[in-house]
Amino acid sequence: MRITRARLFEVRLPLVHRFQTSSHAKSTLDHILVEFTDAAGQTGWGEIASPAGPFYCSETTSTAWDIATAFLLPTVLDADWDHPEQVDALWSRIRGHFFAKAGLVGAAWDLWSRAQGVSLASALGGTRSQVRAGVSLGIEATIDDLLSQVEHQVTAGYHRVKLKISHGWDIEPVRAVRAEFPELDMHVDANGVYTSDDETMSHLKELDDFGLTMIEQPFAPRDLLGHARLQQRIATDICLDESVEDLHDLGLMIALRAGRVLNIKVSRMGGLTVARAAHDIARDAGIPVWCGGMHEFGIGRAANVAISSLPGFTLPSDVSGSDKYYARDVIVPPVIATDGWVQVPTSPGLGHEIDLEQITANTLRRYDSAQTS
């Protein structure tokens, strides 16, 4: 297979509900959509879901655009490959920039699976016809506002609710939600805002009282030792997210026993190929995994649904319906959750059509390899 043309679209969509984490708040999202075209005219789509600012990670929409156009696309265009697993090798000399790589790898997987006439889930080795969906809720102005949001998602049938936490917004919000929803599958996510000193560890140990499924990424990404120490002191499972960018990080997590659960974000780990390998390693090590999200538009969300169909994804994944985030998505039909379940498409590729009208109407800038020398 040979990619003869690549187009990038930087697209901005408004969020239905403002979302705040421990580091920043957002009301709109800018993501880069990737279209590959092969010599036969078949197309495939991927999504670079990097954040706009360097808060979650060092990558941003701007850096991803520059790296994709200047370095990654030149290695892919007109290169011959037989399977999308081979695409990563084309840019093996380029370090990091996992979000940018993930968008291009996703487009290659969609292109290849469409050409083969198989669904993306099937191409990845998925075994489920539907996946359990959870939702992630940001920091709200008041606890009452948070309780209202939780009630709305529980009523919608979602199987798990994740609460963002930070300094001054942790124990009391969790206590309030647990009191109101005693049977709720709930976990918390700090996005690395805490420091791994003894006082903080004692504070976080109080979360043991609330029957949480996990505490996600309490400390900084590189603080694997701090996570290991905390896991020894608390009963609640620690889940790592930002700490695991590649398979070497995963090996270190396992060796240090720095966590008992892994959040596999396709974008954070450089794409579907590496994410699938991480799933296999974690499954062999007895570590349950789930698919985290970056508020992807429909293209990235559909890819997350596909990989969540793999057997090791035993916990609800962040594949909630498009309508939770966007009034109109960039795929048709949008991802739909019914009673907390999302059906895995069986038609070729992502299993959704691309809404070019919506993409064009919301594009901030574009790149077309056919128009560059």
Phi, psi and omega per residue, in radians:
M1 nan 2.554 -3.103
R2 -2.452 2.216 3.113
I3 -1.516 2.089 -3.076
T4 -1.786 -0.265 -3.123
R5 -2.628 2.459 3.078
A6 -2.306 2.377 3.050
R7 -2.211 2.452 3.058
L8 -2.077 2.463 3.086
F9 -2.275 2.033 3.009
E10 -1.509 2.013 -2.979
V11 -2.053 2.400 3.070
R12 -1.988 2.200 3.059
L13 -2.159 2.456 3.057
P14 -1.354 2.500 3.054
L15 -1.432 2.532 3.079
V16 -1.122 -0.632 -3.109
H17 -2.379 2.258 3.120
R18 -0.955 2.441 -3.053
F19 -2.177 2.231 -3.124
Q20 -2.187 2.357 3.062
T21 -1.982 -2.968 -3.142
S22 -1.212 -0.261 -3.061
S23 -1.995 -0.487 -3.062
H24 -2.883 2.929 3.098
A25 -2.146 2.718 -3.137
K26 -2.603 2.509 3.078
S27 -2.046 -0.287 3.047
T28 -2.338 2.832 3.082
L29 -2.299 2.400 3.039
D30 -1.946 1.986 3.074
H31 -2.151 2.766 -3.132
I32 -1.854 2.143 3.104
L33 -1.706 2.410 -3.034
V34 -2.030 2.228 3.046
E35 -2.076 2.158 3.029
F36 -1.854 2.464 3.039
T37 -2.172 2.319 3.133
D38 -1.691 -3.136 -3.060
A39 -1.097 -0.410 3.136
A40 -1.549 -0.029 3.141
G41 1.581 0.010 3.100
Q42 -1.302 2.531 -3.138
T43 -2.066 2.702 3.042
G44 -2.458 2.629 -3.026
W45 -2.189 2.501 3.033
G46 -2.393 3.046 -3.096
E47 -2.403 2.230 2.997
I48 -1.623 1.794 -2.995
A49 -1.731 0.610 -3.140
S50 -1.181 2.590 3.075
P51 -1.207 2.802 -3.123
A52 -1.289 -0.549 -3.122
G53 -2.068 2.828 -3.060
P54 -1.484 1.014 -3.100
F55 -1.848 -0.833 3.067
Y56 -1.253 -0.720 3.139
C57 -2.659 -3.134 -3.103
S58 -1.364 -0.313 3.134
E59 -1.366 2.595 3.050
T60 -2.371 3.006 3.078
T61 -0.998 -0.713 -3.105
S62 -1.177 -0.765 3.139
T63 -1.169 -0.669 3.137
A64 -1.093 -0.719 3.113
W65 -1.058 -0.841 -3.090
D66 -1.124 -0.783 -3.123
I67 -1.169 -0.717 -3.127
A68 -1.102 -0.815 -3.059
T69 -1.326 -0.631 -3.046
A70 -1.535 -0.507 -2.992
F71 -2.180 -0.795 -3.027
L72 -1.349 -0.874 -3.098
L73 -1.049 -0.687 3.106
P74 -1.043 -0.459 3.115
T75 -1.391 -0.367 -3.040
V76 -1.674 -0.707 -3.067
L77 -1.059 2.236 3.091
D78 1.185 0.177 3.041
A79 -1.479 2.522 3.140
D80 -1.625 2.302 3.061
W81 -2.610 2.656 -3.084
D82 -1.770 -0.424 -3.072
H83 -2.561 2.529 -3.119
P84 -1.051 -0.346 3.056
E85 -1.060 -0.386 -3.096
Q86 -1.496 -0.184 -3.042
V87 -1.176 -0.699 -3.128
D88 -0.965 -0.606 -3.111
A89 -1.160 -0.391 -3.109
L90 -1.153 -0.493 -3.139
W91 -2.063 0.594 -3.052
S92 -1.068 -0.422 -3.126
R93 -1.426 -0.163 -3.078
I94 -1.651 2.045 -3.074
R95 -1.497 2.531 3.021
G96 1.162 -2.627 3.124
H97 0.974 0.893 -3.026
F98 -1.192 -0.620 3.137
F99 -1.125 -0.776 3.127
A100 -1.086 -0.762 3.120
K101 -1.094 -0.699 -3.088
A102 -1.053 -0.709 -3.136
G103 -1.126 -0.685 3.130
L104 -1.258 -0.715 3.101
V105 -1.093 -0.695 3.117
G106 -1.058 -0.731 3.105
A107 -1.117 -0.650 3.110
A108 -1.156 -0.748 3.113
W109 -1.112 -0.741 3.124
D110 -1.126 -0.772 3.125
L111 -1.051 -0.839 -3.089
W112 -1.142 -0.785 -3.099
S113 -1.200 -0.585 3.035
R114 -1.120 -0.744 3.137
A115 -1.126 -0.563 3.124
Q116 -1.431 -0.211 -3.126
G117 1.305 0.478 -3.137
V118 -2.171 2.745 3.107
S119 -1.251 2.706 3.092
L120 -1.070 -0.708 3.127
A121 -1.037 -0.783 3.125
S122 -1.130 -0.722 3.136
A123 -1.076 -0.590 -3.141
L124 -1.410 -0.261 -3.106
G125 1.737 0.378 3.130
G126 -1.139 2.596 -3.095
T127 -2.141 -0.102 -3.069
R128 -1.811 2.602 3.052
S129 -1.624 -0.270 3.060
Q130 -2.626 2.693 -3.123
V131 -2.197 2.609 3.106
R132 -1.381 2.373 -3.088
A133 -1.949 2.448 2.984
G134 -2.062 2.991 3.123
V135 -2.219 2.713 3.101
S136 -2.022 2.215 -3.113
L137 -1.971 2.368 -3.109
G138 -1.436 -3.120 3.093
I139 -1.312 2.225 -3.090
E140 -1.794 2.952 -3.127
A141 -1.154 -0.628 -3.133
T142 -2.450 2.848 3.080
I143 -1.134 -0.639 3.092
D144 -1.063 -0.701 3.083
D145 -1.094 -0.697 3.111
L146 -1.116 -0.797 -3.140
L147 -1.057 -0.634 3.104
S148 -1.136 -0.721 3.112
Q149 -1.144 -0.746 3.123
V150 -1.076 -0.790 -3.138
E151 -1.045 -0.708 3.141
H152 -1.069 -0.767 -3.111
Q153 -1.269 -0.643 3.079
V154 -1.120 -0.738 3.105
T155 -1.084 -0.589 3.109
A156 -1.271 -0.166 3.036
G157 1.692 0.160 -3.103
Y158 -1.181 2.498 -2.991
H159 -1.454 -0.295 -3.113
R160 -2.668 2.500 3.064
V161 -2.125 2.229 3.064
K162 -1.832 2.319 3.129
L163 -1.891 2.267 2.989
K164 -1.291 2.385 3.124
I165 -2.232 2.812 3.103
S166 -2.807 -3.129 3.101
H167 -0.992 2.202 3.136
G168 1.409 -0.053 3.113
W169 -2.421 1.212 -3.134
D170 -2.504 -1.304 -3.020
I171 -1.098 -0.863 -3.047
E172 -1.186 -0.779 3.051
P173 -1.041 -0.729 3.123
V174 -1.125 -0.745 3.119
R175 -1.040 -0.743 -3.105
A176 -1.163 -0.756 -3.140
V177 -1.160 -0.720 -3.138
R178 -1.136 -0.655 3.121
A179 -1.137 -0.641 -3.107
E180 -1.414 -0.521 -3.075
F181 -2.309 1.313 -3.002
P182 -1.113 -0.420 -3.080
E183 -1.794 0.063 -3.037
L184 -1.206 2.334 2.961
D185 -1.291 1.893 -2.994
M186 -2.343 2.451 2.941
H187 -2.454 2.948 -3.068
V188 -2.142 2.699 -3.086
D189 -2.390 2.125 -3.104
A190 -1.731 -0.174 -3.094
N191 0.887 0.646 3.013
G192 1.271 0.409 -3.019
V193 -1.386 -0.360 -3.059
Y194 -1.585 2.770 3.008
T195 -1.780 2.637 -2.971
S196 -1.607 0.798 3.058
D197 -1.523 2.906 -3.065
D198 -1.085 -0.684 -3.138
E199 -1.094 -0.762 3.127
T200 -1.149 -0.705 3.123
M201 -1.090 -0.679 3.087
S202 -1.135 -0.673 3.100
H203 -1.114 -0.815 -3.125
L204 -1.188 -0.477 3.100
K205 -1.062 -0.436 3.089
E206 -1.059 -0.415 3.130
L207 -1.191 -0.269 3.067
D208 -1.025 -0.408 -3.048
D209 -1.297 -0.157 -2.937
F210 -1.956 0.184 3.043
G211 1.061 0.717 3.136
L212 -1.292 2.554 3.058
T213 -1.181 -0.614 -3.138
M214 -2.941 2.813 2.933
I215 -1.982 2.036 -3.023
E216 -1.670 2.254 2.990
Q217 0.736 1.116 3.104
P218 -1.201 -0.598 -3.017
F219 -1.960 3.060 -3.091
A220 -1.033 2.671 -3.055
P221 -0.902 -0.745 -3.066
R222 -1.493 -0.036 -3.089
D223 -1.505 1.119 3.113
L224 -1.183 -0.620 3.136
L225 -1.151 -0.702 3.088
G226 -1.080 -0.739 3.095
H227 -1.097 -0.703 3.127
A228 -1.108 -0.732 3.117
R229 -1.116 -0.753 3.137
L230 -1.133 -0.712 -3.129
Q231 -1.085 -0.533 3.080
Q232 -1.234 -0.425 -3.019
R233 -1.699 -0.280 -3.081
I234 -2.135 2.760 3.136
A235 -1.497 -0.538 -3.104
T236 -1.173 2.421 3.115
D237 -1.145 2.399 2.986
I238 -1.634 2.368 3.063
C239 -1.954 2.325 3.080
L240 -1.752 2.460 3.124
D241 -2.210 -1.482 -3.093
E242 -1.012 -0.413 -3.107
S243 -1.222 -0.358 -3.039
V244 -2.006 1.639 3.119
E245 -1.690 -0.492 3.135
D246 -2.460 -3.121 -3.048
L247 -1.231 -0.448 3.062
H248 -1.164 -0.706 3.076
D249 -1.061 -0.704 3.134
L250 -1.119 -0.715 3.093
G251 -1.076 -0.673 3.114
L252 -1.196 -0.709 3.078
M253 -0.992 -0.772 -3.121
I254 -1.184 -0.775 -3.094
A255 -1.128 -0.677 -3.116
L256 -1.496 -0.170 -3.020
R257 0.956 0.826 -3.075
A258 -1.444 -0.059 3.107
G259 -3.050 2.785 -3.129
R260 -1.953 -0.048 -3.126
V261 -2.418 2.574 3.121
L262 -2.137 2.251 2.966
N263 -1.593 1.953 3.091
I264 -1.647 1.866 3.004
K265 -1.761 2.085 -3.096
V266 -0.980 -0.757 -3.105
S267 -1.156 -0.769 -3.088
R268 -1.121 -0.545 -3.040
M269 -1.697 0.129 3.039
G270 1.574 0.187 3.019
G271 2.134 3.121 -3.005
L272 -1.129 -0.609 -3.094
T273 -1.135 -0.858 3.135
V274 -1.202 -0.679 3.137
A275 -1.066 -0.706 3.102
R276 -1.147 -0.690 3.103
A277 -1.125 -0.681 3.096
A278 -1.106 -0.701 3.064
H279 -1.004 -0.791 -3.106
D280 -1.135 -0.755 -3.138
I281 -1.130 -0.809 -3.132
A282 -1.106 -0.709 3.141
R283 -1.103 -0.733 3.113
D284 -1.130 -0.502 -3.135
A285 -1.553 0.013 3.134
G286 1.332 0.414 -3.135
I287 -1.775 2.059 3.096
P288 -1.206 2.560 -3.130
V289 -2.240 2.789 3.002
W290 -2.536 2.817 -3.083
C291 -1.707 1.992 3.071
G292 -1.447 2.913 -3.090
G293 -2.230 2.847 3.059
M294 -2.136 0.631 -3.067
H295 0.964 0.725 -3.103
E296 -1.008 2.577 2.882
F297 -1.169 -3.133 -3.021
G298 -1.051 -0.547 -3.115
I299 -1.146 -0.905 3.089
G300 -1.171 -0.600 3.138
R301 -1.153 -0.703 3.117
A302 -1.124 -0.658 3.082
A303 -1.136 -0.664 3.090
N304 -1.121 -0.686 3.082
V305 -1.065 -0.748 -3.107
A306 -1.077 -0.833 -3.092
I307 -1.270 -0.468 3.110
S308 -1.193 -0.178 3.102
S309 -1.431 -0.084 3.086
L310 -1.223 2.649 -2.960
P311 -1.140 -0.464 -3.096
G312 -1.369 -0.174 3.113
F313 -1.423 1.435 -3.020
T314 -1.639 -0.158 3.129
L315 -1.896 2.672 3.133
P316 -0.986 2.393 -3.105
S317 -1.800 2.823 3.122
D318 -1.399 1.186 -3.141
V319 -2.163 0.673 3.138
S320 -1.075 2.843 -3.083
G321 -1.036 2.603 3.135
S322 -0.975 -0.567 -3.051
D323 -1.171 -0.276 3.080
K324 -1.193 -0.436 -3.046
Y325 -2.041 -0.624 -2.986
Y326 -2.286 2.397 3.085
A327 -1.176 -0.618 3.066
R328 -2.489 2.172 -3.103
D329 -1.581 -3.087 -3.098
V330 -1.778 0.146 3.078
I331 -2.215 2.733 3.103
V332 -2.295 2.201 -0.173
P333 -1.248 2.853 3.052
P334 -1.210 2.910 3.014
V335 -1.199 2.257 -3.067
I336 -2.124 2.288 3.046
A337 -1.870 2.254 3.118
T338 -2.103 2.016 -3.082
D339 0.921 0.631 3.089
G340 1.440 0.138 3.123
W341 -2.046 2.453 3.081
V342 -2.063 2.218 3.123
Q343 -1.277 2.451 3.101
V344 -1.547 2.084 -3.125
P345 -1.035 2.573 3.131
T346 -1.973 -0.146 3.106
S347 -1.373 2.872 -3.006
P348 -1.005 2.562 3.086
G349 1.184 -2.499 3.141
L350 -1.083 -0.410 3.131
G351 1.474 0.222 3.120
H352 -2.353 2.638 3.023
E353 -1.517 2.664 -3.120
I354 -1.593 2.276 3.131
D355 -1.559 1.478 -3.093
L356 -1.128 -0.540 3.106
E357 -1.093 -0.782 3.119
Q358 -1.171 -0.691 3.109
I359 -1.092 -0.856 -3.108
T360 -1.075 -0.712 -3.101
A361 -1.161 -0.381 -3.066
N362 -2.053 0.289 -3.106
T363 -1.426 2.279 3.088
L364 -1.570 -0.659 3.063
R365 -2.745 2.818 -3.104
R366 -2.477 2.781 3.092
Y367 -2.356 2.415 3.121
D368 -2.394 2.009 -3.106
S369 -1.092 -0.424 -3.139
A370 -1.259 -0.253 -3.107
Q371 -1.899 0.174 3.106
T372 -2.013 2.654 -3.125
S373 -1.622 nan nan
